[in-house]
Amino acid sequence: MYFFYRILTAAAMVFLAPYYALRGWRRGEPAQAFRERLGRLPAQILARASQAVSAEVDAVWIHAVSVGEVLAAKPMVDGLKERFPDRPIFVSTTTETGQRLARERLANVDGIFYFPLDWIVPVRRALRDIRPAIVIVMETEIWPNFLREARRETVPVVFANARISERSFARFKRWEFLVGPFFAETLRDVTLFLPQTPGDASRLAAMGASAQQMEVMGNLKYDAEPPPASAFSAWLEQQIGEQDRWPVIVAGSVVEGEEDAVVAAYDMVQRQWRRTLLILAPRKPDRFDTAANVAAEGGWKVVRRSRIDATMPFDENADVLLLDSIGELAALYSLADATFVGGSLVPSGGHNILEPAWFGHPPVFGTSMENFQDMADQFLDGHAAVQVASAESLGKVWTQLIQDEPLRERMGLAARQIAERNRGAAKRTLDRIAPLVPHASGGNPA
């Protein structure tokens, strides 16, 4: 089966290479991005990797698919830098948004690049040039050619913060008769899975991973630190105070199909508080224009973050601040009186609800939270969050939280306590990974 996969991916690259090149061009990616996907890494990464090989302190390669994985990788990067100060750490991403955030949040790594396409030539080229001592994949992005080649090169691959949602598992079960044996064979190429929950471990086992390959560690996202106030968030907080804007609603990680619902819920709040400001943050850049248009068509004056001059006052007549930037959302949750975490009112699996909780704000989210089910259940059971099913219920919950300050503060405190109580997965994960890093004169696995 693996032989056929290799043949299929090789043949598909004839068509996929032009597709990725065109897609990158449309999204404004630099030309270097496509070359990196073909395994041609930047000169500075090649030089640093070569230097590490000469010093016998091979690199650590961390792969973080997109935004969520980059945030989860932050405590891992910091911990690895502390334990192995002489080893270079390289981080790859799959998405352009993940790449941008990695360059902002992971400034202490030695290089950031795009993960190679799962074609034998790019994969071999990247592994040959980096010569990693270990590869750490954040969560669960499974690429058979990459895993097989890493194993062939005797490079251990660890899946940290591994998860398989119920939704993904159901999709696997539908096609198990066709892909089951191949998946089991592929998972055997992995050195170690460190799942977030026993449920994730159970699903991985049903897909073919062995018990000897798995140890449940908890969720690394709890170990991320709240971002400090940015220059923009500090400026906006000052403007809100001077203009007596209240309440402030932050709707973050909003995806296609949710913009109308968020704007409709905002309309319900505006009927009672005319000075309400909605900060609307689409999850992906390709929704920036659409989200701005939806809000404008609803009759609201929209100001885009990218067009703000921070040397001038914020537009007092603005109803909606469209956050068309990457990496600024988390800090803006600190300004919220009510929140919404998107990707959850439509069947998208949900997004990380810890960011509002860090600042003592109860997260509000929809019914699709398959990717964060354990976290969502903890918050709901602890009366630290609210789940809604429609625009109308979202508007009502926002109104209730704004009106009832004691309720809002009580739920916010519970949210912060849950976030703090679940910390510790990063240390456990690092303790488990450290012995897998080959000993070298520059390493300090203690």
C-alpha positions as CSV (number, residue, x, y, z in Angstrom):
1,M,0.0,0.0,0.0
2,Y,2.8,2.4,0.8
3,F,4.4,1.7,-2.6
4,F,1.2,2.8,-4.3
5,Y,1.0,6.0,-2.1
6,R,4.6,6.9,-3.1
7,I,3.8,6.4,-6.8
8,L,0.5,8.4,-6.4
9,T,2.2,11.3,-4.7
10,A,5.0,11.4,-7.3
11,A,2.4,11.5,-10.1
12,A,0.2,14.0,-8.3
13,M,3.1,16.4,-8.0
14,V,3.0,17.1,-11.7
15,F,-0.3,18.8,-11.1
16,L,0.1,19.9,-7.5
17,A,3.3,21.8,-8.0
18,P,1.7,24.4,-10.3
19,Y,-1.4,24.5,-8.1
20,Y,0.7,25.4,-5.0
21,A,2.7,27.9,-6.9
22,L,-0.5,29.7,-8.2
23,R,-2.1,29.5,-4.8
24,G,0.9,31.0,-3.1
25,W,1.0,33.8,-5.7
26,R,-2.7,34.6,-5.1
27,R,-2.2,34.7,-1.4
28,G,0.8,37.0,-1.6
29,E,3.3,34.5,-0.4
30,P,6.9,35.3,-1.3
31,A,8.5,33.2,-4.1
32,Q,10.7,31.6,-1.5
33,A,7.7,29.9,0.1
34,F,7.1,27.6,-2.9
35,R,10.8,26.7,-3.1
36,E,10.7,25.8,0.6
37,R,7.7,23.5,0.0
38,L,9.9,21.8,-2.6
39,G,12.6,21.3,0.1
40,R,14.9,24.1,-0.9
41,L,15.6,25.8,2.4
42,P,16.9,29.4,2.9
43,A,20.7,29.8,2.9
44,Q,20.8,31.0,6.6
45,I,19.0,27.7,7.7
46,L,21.4,25.6,5.6
47,A,24.4,27.4,7.1
48,R,23.1,27.1,10.7
49,A,22.2,23.4,10.2
50,S,25.7,22.7,8.7
51,Q,27.3,24.5,11.6
52,A,25.4,22.3,14.1
53,V,26.4,19.1,12.3
54,S,30.0,20.1,12.5
55,A,29.7,20.7,16.2
56,E,27.9,17.4,16.7
57,V,24.8,19.1,18.1
58,D,22.2,18.3,15.4
59,A,19.1,20.4,15.3
60,V,15.6,20.0,16.7
61,W,12.9,20.4,14.1
62,I,9.4,21.4,15.3
63,H,6.5,21.3,12.9
64,A,3.5,23.5,13.7
65,V,0.8,23.4,11.0
66,S,-0.9,26.8,11.6
67,V,-1.8,29.4,14.3
68,G,-3.0,27.0,17.0
69,E,-0.1,24.7,16.7
70,V,2.4,27.7,16.7
71,L,0.9,28.9,20.0
72,A,1.1,25.4,21.5
73,A,4.7,25.2,20.4
74,K,5.8,28.3,22.2
75,P,6.3,26.6,25.7
76,M,8.0,23.7,23.9
77,V,10.5,26.0,22.1
78,D,11.3,27.9,25.3
79,G,11.8,24.7,27.3
80,L,14.0,23.1,24.6
81,K,16.1,26.3,24.4
82,E,16.7,26.1,28.1
83,R,17.6,22.4,28.1
84,F,19.6,22.3,24.9
85,P,21.0,25.8,24.5
86,D,23.6,24.8,21.9
87,R,21.2,23.0,19.6
88,P,19.5,25.0,16.8
89,I,15.7,24.9,16.7
90,F,14.0,25.1,13.4
91,V,10.2,25.6,13.0
92,S,8.2,24.7,10.0
93,T,4.6,25.6,9.3
94,T,2.1,24.7,6.6
95,T,0.0,27.8,6.4
96,E,0.9,31.4,5.6
97,T,-0.9,32.6,8.8
98,G,1.1,30.1,10.9
99,Q,4.3,31.4,9.2
100,R,3.6,35.0,10.1
101,L,2.7,34.2,13.7
102,A,5.7,32.0,14.1
103,R,8.0,34.8,13.0
104,E,6.3,37.1,15.6
105,R,6.0,34.7,18.6
106,L,8.9,32.4,18.1
107,A,11.7,35.0,17.6
108,N,14.1,32.9,19.6
109,V,14.3,30.0,17.1
110,D,17.1,29.6,14.6
111,G,15.0,29.5,11.4
112,I,11.4,29.3,10.2
113,F,10.3,27.7,6.9
114,Y,7.5,26.0,5.1
115,F,7.1,22.3,5.6
116,P,8.0,20.3,2.5
117,L,5.2,18.7,0.3
118,D,4.9,15.0,1.1
119,W,6.7,14.0,-2.0
120,I,9.8,12.0,-1.7
121,V,12.2,14.5,-3.3
122,P,11.3,17.5,-1.1
123,V,11.1,15.4,2.0
124,R,14.5,13.8,1.5
125,R,16.1,17.1,0.6
126,A,14.8,18.8,3.7
127,L,15.8,16.0,6.0
128,R,19.3,15.8,4.4
129,D,19.9,19.5,4.8
130,I,18.6,19.9,8.3
131,R,19.9,16.6,9.7
132,P,17.6,16.8,12.7
133,A,18.3,15.0,15.9
134,I,14.6,14.8,16.4
135,V,11.4,16.0,14.8
136,I,8.5,17.1,17.0
137,V,5.1,17.4,15.2
138,M,2.6,19.6,17.1
139,E,-0.8,17.9,17.3
140,T,-1.5,15.4,14.5
141,E,-0.5,16.1,10.9
142,I,0.3,12.7,9.4
143,W,2.5,12.6,6.2
144,P,3.4,9.1,5.3
145,N,6.4,9.8,3.0
146,F,7.9,12.2,5.6
147,L,7.5,9.6,8.4
148,R,8.9,6.8,6.4
149,E,12.0,8.8,5.3
150,A,12.6,10.0,8.9
151,R,12.5,6.5,10.1
152,R,14.8,5.4,7.3
153,E,17.3,8.1,8.5
154,T,16.8,6.9,12.1
155,V,15.4,10.3,13.1
156,P,12.9,9.9,16.0
157,V,9.5,11.6,15.3
158,V,7.3,12.6,18.3
159,F,3.7,13.8,18.0
160,A,3.4,16.3,20.9
161,N,0.0,17.5,22.0
162,A,-1.5,14.8,19.8
163,R,-5.2,14.8,19.2
164,I,-7.8,13.1,17.0
165,S,-11.2,14.7,17.2
166,E,-14.4,12.6,17.2
167,R,-15.2,14.2,13.9
168,S,-11.9,13.2,12.3
169,F,-12.1,9.7,13.8
170,A,-15.6,9.2,12.4
171,R,-14.3,10.2,8.9
172,F,-11.5,7.6,9.4
173,K,-14.0,4.9,10.3
174,R,-16.0,5.6,7.2
175,W,-13.0,4.8,5.1
176,E,-11.3,2.3,7.4
177,F,-12.0,-0.6,5.0
178,L,-9.8,1.2,2.4
179,V,-7.1,3.1,4.4
180,G,-7.0,1.3,7.7
181,P,-4.0,-1.0,7.1
182,F,-2.1,1.8,5.4
183,F,-2.8,4.1,8.4
184,A,-1.6,1.5,10.8
185,E,1.6,0.9,8.8
186,T,2.2,4.7,8.7
187,L,1.6,5.2,12.5
188,R,4.3,2.5,13.2
189,D,6.8,4.9,11.7
190,V,6.2,7.3,14.6
191,T,8.5,7.0,17.6
192,L,6.1,8.4,20.2
193,F,2.6,9.9,20.5
194,L,1.9,12.2,23.5
195,P,-1.9,12.6,23.3
196,Q,-3.8,15.4,25.1
197,T,-6.4,13.1,26.6
198,P,-7.2,9.4,27.1
199,G,-9.9,9.8,24.5
200,D,-7.3,10.9,21.9
201,A,-5.1,7.9,22.9
202,S,-8.0,5.6,22.5
203,R,-8.7,6.9,19.0
204,L,-5.1,6.7,18.0
205,A,-5.0,3.1,19.2
206,A,-8.0,2.3,17.1
207,M,-6.2,3.7,14.1
208,G,-3.2,1.5,14.6
209,A,-0.9,3.1,17.1
210,S,0.5,0.7,19.8
211,A,0.2,1.2,23.5
212,Q,4.0,1.3,23.7
213,Q,4.0,4.4,21.5
214,M,1.6,6.4,23.6
215,E,1.7,8.4,26.9
216,V,-1.1,10.9,27.8
217,M,0.4,14.3,28.7
218,G,-2.4,16.9,28.8
219,N,-2.9,19.9,26.6
220,L,0.1,22.1,25.9
221,K,-2.1,25.1,25.1
222,Y,-2.7,25.6,28.8
223,D,1.0,26.3,29.3
224,A,1.0,29.2,26.8
225,E,1.5,32.6,28.5
226,P,-0.9,35.5,28.0
227,P,0.6,37.9,25.5
228,P,1.8,41.3,26.8
229,A,0.0,44.4,25.8
230,S,1.0,45.4,22.3
231,A,1.5,49.0,21.2
232,F,-1.8,48.7,19.3
233,S,-3.8,47.2,22.2
234,A,-2.4,49.9,24.6
235,W,-3.3,52.6,22.1
236,L,-6.8,51.2,21.5
237,E,-7.4,50.9,25.3
238,Q,-6.5,54.5,25.7
239,Q,-8.8,55.6,22.9
240,I,-11.7,53.5,24.2
241,G,-11.3,55.1,27.6
242,E,-11.0,58.7,26.3
243,Q,-14.1,58.2,24.1
244,D,-16.1,56.5,26.8
245,R,-16.8,53.5,24.5
246,W,-18.6,50.7,26.3
247,P,-19.2,47.8,26.2
248,V,-16.5,46.2,24.0
249,I,-17.2,42.9,22.3
250,V,-14.4,40.8,20.8
251,A,-15.4,38.1,18.3
252,G,-12.3,36.2,17.4
253,S,-11.4,33.5,15.0
254,V,-14.6,34.0,13.1
255,V,-14.9,31.7,10.0
256,E,-16.9,31.6,6.8
257,G,-20.6,31.4,7.7
258,E,-20.4,33.1,11.0
259,E,-19.9,36.8,10.0
260,D,-23.7,37.3,9.6
261,A,-24.5,35.7,12.9
262,V,-21.9,37.8,14.8
263,V,-23.2,41.1,13.2
264,A,-26.8,40.1,13.9
265,A,-25.9,39.5,17.6
266,Y,-24.0,42.7,17.7
267,D,-27.2,44.5,16.5
268,M,-29.1,43.2,19.5
269,V,-26.5,44.6,21.9
270,Q,-26.4,48.0,20.0
271,R,-30.1,48.5,20.6
272,Q,-29.4,48.9,24.3
273,W,-25.9,50.4,24.3
274,R,-25.2,52.7,21.5
275,R,-21.5,53.1,22.3
276,T,-20.8,49.4,21.8
277,L,-17.7,48.6,19.9
278,L,-17.4,45.3,18.1
279,I,-13.8,44.0,17.4
280,L,-14.3,41.4,14.6
281,A,-11.4,39.2,13.9
282,P,-11.7,36.7,11.0
283,R,-9.7,33.6,11.3
284,K,-8.2,33.7,7.8
285,P,-6.9,36.6,5.7
286,D,-9.0,35.6,2.8
287,R,-12.1,36.5,4.8
288,F,-11.0,40.0,5.7
289,D,-12.8,41.7,2.8
290,T,-15.9,39.6,3.1
291,A,-16.3,40.2,6.9
292,A,-15.8,43.9,6.4
293,N,-18.5,43.9,3.7
294,V,-20.9,41.9,5.8
295,A,-20.6,44.4,8.7
296,A,-20.9,47.4,6.3
297,E,-24.0,45.9,4.6
298,G,-25.6,45.6,8.0
299,G,-25.4,49.4,8.3
300,W,-22.4,49.6,10.6
301,K,-19.4,51.9,10.1
302,V,-16.3,49.7,9.7
303,V,-12.7,50.7,10.4
304,R,-10.0,48.3,9.3
305,R,-7.0,47.8,11.5
306,S,-4.7,48.0,8.5
307,R,-5.9,51.5,7.8
308,I,-5.5,52.9,11.3
309,D,-3.0,55.7,11.9
310,A,-2.1,55.3,15.6
311,T,-0.9,58.9,15.7
312,M,-4.6,60.0,15.1
313,P,-7.6,59.5,17.4
314,F,-9.7,56.4,16.8
315,D,-12.9,57.2,14.7
316,E,-15.6,57.9,17.3
317,N,-18.3,57.0,14.9
318,A,-16.9,53.5,14.2
319,D,-19.1,50.6,15.1
320,V,-16.9,47.7,14.1
321,L,-13.1,47.4,14.2
322,L,-12.2,44.8,11.6
323,L,-9.0,43.1,12.8
324,D,-7.3,42.4,9.4
325,S,-4.0,41.5,10.9
326,I,-2.2,38.4,12.3
327,G,-1.1,37.9,15.9
328,E,-2.9,40.8,17.5
329,L,-6.2,39.1,18.6
330,A,-5.0,37.5,21.8
331,A,-4.0,40.8,23.4
332,L,-7.2,42.5,22.4
333,Y,-9.3,40.0,24.5
334,S,-8.0,41.9,27.5
335,L,-10.3,44.8,26.4
336,A,-13.5,42.7,26.2
337,D,-16.6,42.9,28.2
338,A,-18.0,40.0,26.2
339,T,-16.4,37.6,23.8
340,F,-17.1,35.0,21.1
341,V,-14.7,32.4,19.9
342,G,-15.5,31.4,16.3
343,G,-15.2,28.3,14.2
344,S,-18.0,26.9,16.4
345,L,-21.3,28.2,15.1
346,V,-20.7,26.3,11.9
347,P,-19.4,22.7,11.7
348,S,-15.7,23.8,11.8
349,G,-14.5,22.1,15.0
350,G,-14.0,25.2,17.2
351,H,-10.9,27.1,18.2
352,N,-8.9,27.8,21.4
353,I,-11.1,29.3,24.1
354,L,-8.1,30.0,26.5
355,E,-7.3,33.4,25.2
356,P,-10.3,35.2,26.7
357,A,-9.9,33.0,29.9
358,W,-6.4,34.3,30.4
359,F,-7.8,37.7,31.0
360,G,-10.7,36.6,33.2
361,H,-13.4,36.7,30.5
362,P,-15.8,33.8,30.1
363,P,-15.6,32.5,26.6
364,V,-18.8,32.2,24.5
365,F,-18.8,29.6,21.7
366,G,-21.0,27.6,19.5
367,T,-22.0,23.9,19.4
368,S,-19.2,22.7,17.1
369,M,-16.2,22.2,19.5
370,E,-15.0,18.8,18.4
371,N,-11.4,19.9,18.2
372,F,-11.5,21.3,21.7
373,Q,-14.1,19.0,23.3
374,D,-12.3,18.2,26.5
375,M,-11.5,21.8,27.1
376,A,-15.0,23.0,26.3
377,D,-16.5,20.4,28.6
378,Q,-14.3,21.5,31.5
379,F,-15.3,25.1,31.0
380,L,-19.0,24.3,30.7
381,D,-19.0,22.0,33.7
382,G,-17.2,24.6,35.7
383,H,-19.7,27.3,34.8
384,A,-16.9,29.3,33.2
385,A,-18.3,29.5,29.6
386,V,-21.5,29.6,27.7
387,Q,-22.4,27.6,24.6
388,V,-24.8,29.1,22.1
389,A,-26.5,27.7,19.0
390,S,-27.6,30.8,17.0
391,A,-27.1,34.5,16.4
392,E,-30.2,35.2,18.6
393,S,-28.8,33.2,21.5
394,L,-25.4,34.8,21.1
395,G,-26.9,38.2,21.3
396,K,-28.9,37.3,24.4
397,V,-25.8,35.9,26.2
398,W,-23.8,39.0,25.4
399,T,-26.6,41.1,26.7
400,Q,-26.8,39.1,29.9
401,L,-23.1,39.1,30.6
402,I,-22.9,42.9,30.0
403,Q,-25.8,43.6,32.2
404,D,-24.8,41.3,35.1
405,E,-21.4,42.3,36.2
406,P,-21.2,39.9,39.2
407,L,-22.1,37.0,36.9
408,R,-19.5,38.1,34.4
409,E,-16.8,38.4,37.0
410,R,-17.7,35.1,38.7
411,M,-17.6,33.2,35.4
412,G,-14.4,35.0,34.4
413,L,-12.7,34.0,37.6
414,A,-13.7,30.4,37.1
415,A,-12.4,30.5,33.6
416,R,-9.0,31.8,34.7
417,Q,-8.8,29.2,37.5
418,I,-9.5,26.3,35.0
419,A,-6.8,27.7,32.7
420,E,-4.2,27.8,35.5
421,R,-5.2,24.5,37.0
422,N,-4.5,22.6,33.8
423,R,-0.9,23.8,33.4
424,G,2.0,21.5,33.5
425,A,1.8,19.5,30.2
426,A,4.8,21.3,28.8
427,K,7.2,20.1,31.5
428,R,5.8,16.6,31.3
429,T,6.2,16.6,27.6
430,L,9.8,18.0,27.7
431,D,10.7,15.4,30.3
432,R,9.5,12.6,28.0
433,I,11.1,14.0,24.9
434,A,14.6,14.9,26.4
435,P,15.9,11.3,26.6
436,L,15.1,10.8,22.9
437,V,17.5,13.6,21.9
438,P,20.9,12.0,21.2
439,H,23.5,13.1,23.7
440,A,26.1,15.5,22.4
441,S,28.7,17.7,23.9
442,G,26.5,20.8,23.6
443,G,23.3,19.2,24.9
444,N,22.1,19.2,28.5
445,P,19.2,16.8,28.7
446,A,19.0,17.2,32.5
